[in-house]
């Protein structure tokens, strides 16, 4: 009897241990739900994807991460010559190279985050069909890896910024520069929300992938990257600033240079925040809806 009880107790212990190791995967029906605890449990996988982005992108390259610096540097030279020199666009008394480099730096962070997030369903469809893990791991890893790219490009901007100061330039940052992390978070939030919305739509409509390069190119020209908002006719400035990236770029330049022609109103800032949050909630809703069946349609 004692032996039977001992065997029974051992079976119960083994059974309980097996149950504690079982993970039940259920369909998530909540429209706006993000399981942050599950994402935290998979944090190691997020960092693995961040590491993969570095290794795969620059494997077998000679310059490696120097490409991150060459791209904004060369774009700044081209914009300075074409738009600043040939066309003669005024830059609100900001040194022309610094004006373009500042806009390119913040725009690139948004662009990389948005493009990588908008295609993560299609780019990883074979992985998603074979194994389960929280799908948002990949876009979150993309936001983090692109943040490192932004920091490196920001260091390039700071380098030339300091050169201007050493050579007697009148550029000086304002105290609002301490709010730069909040501004970067806003841009990341906008790119994440719009990206997962686009990714959800591309599972059914592949035309969106073909339209993205053209759409993003137009968006750059409409986001005050190449010219200050003060050059826009006054009757159009409010509507122009409804573009959620225009307040971000104009505020970023004001943080760095303290220009007198700061045209962004509190209403424009509030509308930009509302648009970013709207994209986030709509994107989460579309993502949770598509996640249940995307493997059948992708």
ZADO-446528 format. One record per residue (C-alpha): x, y, z; residue number from 1. Coordinates in steps of 0.25 Angstrom, whole numbers, plus 2048, in hexadecimal, padded with zeros to 3 digits. Layout:
BEGIN
  xx  yy  zz num
   X   Y   Z NUM
...
This chain:
BEGIN
  xx  yy  zz num
 800 800 800   1
 80B 809 803   2
 812 806 7F6   3
 806 809 7EF   4
 804 816 7F6   5
 812 81A 7F3   6
 811 816 7E4   7
 804 81E 7E3   8
 80B 82A 7EA   9
 816 829 7E0  10
 80C 829 7D4  11
 805 835 7D9  12
 812 83D 7DB  13
 816 839 7CC  14
 809 83D 7C7  15
 809 84A 7CE  16
 817 84D 7C9  17
 813 84A 7BB  18
 807 853 7BC  19
 80F 85E 7C1  20
 818 85D 7B4  21
 80C 85D 7AB  22
 809 86A 7A4  23
 7FB 86B 79E  24
 7F9 874 792  25
 7EC 87A 790  26
 7E5 883 785  27
 7E5 891 78A  28
 7D7 897 788  29
 7D9 8A4 78F  30
 7DA 8AF 784  31
 7E4 8B8 78B  32
 7EC 8AF 794  33
 7FB 8AE 794  34
 801 8A4 79E  35
 80C 8AB 7A4  36
 80F 8A0 7AE  37
 811 896 7A2  38
 81A 8A0 79B  39
 822 8A1 7A7  40
 824 892 7A8  41
 829 893 79A  42
 833 89E 79C  43
 83F 895 799  44
 839 893 78B  45
 837 8A2 789  46
 846 8A4 78C  47
 84A 898 783  48
 842 89F 777  49
 849 8AC 77A  50
 856 8A5 779  51
 852 89E 76D  52
 84F 8AB 766  53
 85D 8B0 768  54
 863 8A3 764  55
 85B 8A0 757  56
 85A 8AE 752  57
 869 8B0 753  58
 86F 8A2 751  59
 87A 8A2 746  60
 87B 8B1 745  61
 888 8B9 746  62
 882 8C5 74D  63
 878 8BF 756  64
 870 8C9 75E  65
 878 8D5 758  66
 86D 8D3 74D  67
 864 8D9 758  68
 86C 8E6 758  69
 86F 8E6 749  70
 860 8E6 745  71
 85C 8F3 74C  72
 869 8FA 749  73
 868 8F8 73A  74
 859 8FC 73B  75
 85D 909 742  76
 867 90C 738  77
 85D 90A 72C  78
 852 912 733  79
 85C 91D 737  80
 861 91E 728  81
 853 91D 721  82
 849 923 72B  83
 852 92D 732  84
 85B 931 727  85
 854 92F 71A  86
 846 931 71E  87
 84A 93B 729  88
 840 936 734  89
 841 93F 741  90
 843 937 74E  91
 83F 941 758  92
 84E 945 75B  93
 851 937 75E  94
 85E 933 758  95
 85A 92B 74B  96
 861 91E 74E  97
 85C 91D 75C  98
 84E 921 758  99
 84E 915 74E 100
 856 90B 757 101
 84C 90D 763 102
 840 90B 75A 103
 846 8FF 753 104
 84A 8F9 761 105
 83C 8F9 767 106
 835 8F5 75A 107
 83E 8E9 758 108
 83B 8E4 765 109
 82C 8E4 762 110
 82E 8DF 754 111
 836 8D3 758 112
 82D 8CF 764 113
 820 8D1 75B 114
 826 8C9 74F 115
 82B 8BD 757 116
 81E 8BC 760 117
 815 8BD 754 118
 81B 8B1 74D 119
 81E 8A8 759 120
 812 89F 756 121
 817 89C 748 122
 825 89C 74B 123
 823 891 756 124
 818 889 751 125
 820 87C 750 126
 824 87E 75F 127
 816 881 764 128
 811 874 75D 129
 81A 86B 764 130
 81B 871 772 131
 814 879 77C 132
 819 885 783 133
 812 893 785 134
 812 899 777 135
 815 8A7 77D 136
 823 8A3 781 137
 828 8A6 773 138
 823 8B4 771 139
 827 8B7 780 140
 835 8B2 77C 141
 835 8BB 770 142
 831 8C7 778 143
 83D 8C4 781 144
 847 8C1 776 145
 844 8CD 76F 146
 845 8D6 77B 147
 853 8D1 77C 148
 855 8D6 76D 149
 84E 8E3 771 150
 858 8E5 77D 151
 864 8E3 773 152
 85E 8ED 769 153
 85B 8F7 774 154
 86A 8F6 778 155
 86E 8FA 76A 156
 864 906 76B 157
 86A 90A 779 158
 878 909 773 159
 875 913 768 160
 86D 91B 772 161
 87A 91C 77B 162
 882 920 76F 163
 879 92C 76C 164
 87A 930 77B 165
 889 92F 77B 166
 88A 937 76F 167
 882 943 775 168
 874 93F 770 169
 868 945 777 170
 861 937 778 171
 85D 934 786 172
 853 929 78C 173
 847 92D 794 174
 843 927 7A2 175
 838 91F 79A 176
 843 916 795 177
 841 90E 7A2 178
 834 90A 79D 179
 83A 903 791 180
 838 8F5 796 181
 829 8F8 797 182
 829 8FD 788 183
 830 8F1 784 184
 826 8E8 78B 185
 81B 8F0 784 186
 821 8ED 776 187
 823 8DE 77A 188
 815 8DD 77F 189
 810 8E3 772 190
 819 8DA 769 191
 815 8CE 771 192
 806 8D0 771 193
 806 8D4 762 194
 80F 8C8 75F 195
 807 8BD 765 196
 7FA 8C3 75F 197
 801 8C2 751 198
 807 8B4 754 199
 7F9 8B0 757 200
 7F3 8B5 74A 201
 7FF 8AF 742 202
 7FA 8A1 746 203
 7EF 8A3 73C 204
 7F3 8AE 733 205
 801 8AD 72E 206
 7FF 8BA 726 207
 803 8C1 732 208
 811 8BC 732 209
 813 8C1 724 210
 80D 8CF 728 211
 815 8D1 734 212
 822 8D6 72E 213
 81A 8E1 726 214
 812 8E4 732 215
 81D 8E6 73B 216
 825 8EE 731 217
 819 8F8 730 218
 817 8F8 73F 219
 826 8FD 741 220
 823 909 738 221
 817 90C 740 222
 81E 90B 74E 223
 826 917 74E 224
 833 90F 74C 225
 838 918 740 226
 832 925 744 227
 82D 92C 751 228
 81E 92E 754 229
 820 93D 753 230
 821 93C 744 231
 813 936 743 232
 809 941 740 233
 802 945 74D 234
 7F4 940 749 235
 7FA 932 747 236
 803 931 753 237
 7F8 92B 75C 238
 7F4 921 752 239
 802 91E 74F 240
 806 91C 75E 241
 7FB 911 75F 242
 805 908 759 243
 809 901 766 244
 818 902 762 245
 818 911 75F 246
 817 915 76E 247
 821 90A 772 248
 82C 90F 768 249
 829 91E 76B 250
 82A 91C 77A 251
 836 914 778 252
 83D 91F 771 253
 838 929 77B 254
 83E 921 786 255
 84B 921 77F 256
 84C 92F 779 257
 841 937 780 258
 83D 93E 774 259
 834 94A 774 260
 82A 945 769 261
 824 93A 772 262
 817 938 76B 263
 811 92C 773 264
 805 92F 77B 265
 800 927 787 266
 7F4 923 77F 267
 7FE 91D 774 268
 805 915 77F 269
 7F8 910 785 270
 7F3 90C 778 271
 800 905 775 272
 7FF 8FD 782 273
 7F1 8F9 77F 274
 7F4 8F4 771 275
 800 8EC 776 276
 7F7 8E6 781 277
 7EC 8E3 777 278
 7F6 8DC 76E 279
 7FA 8D4 77A 280
 7EC 8CF 77E 281
 7E7 8CD 770 282
 7F4 8C5 76D 283
 7F3 8BD 77A 284
 7E4 8BA 776 285
 7E8 8B6 768 286
 7F4 8AD 76D 287
 7EB 8A5 777 288
 7E1 8A3 76C 289
 7EB 89E 761 290
 7F4 896 76B 291
 7E9 88C 76D 292
 7E9 888 75E 293
 7F5 88E 757 294
 7FC 881 755 295
 7F0 87D 74C 296
 7F1 889 743 297
 7FF 88E 743 298
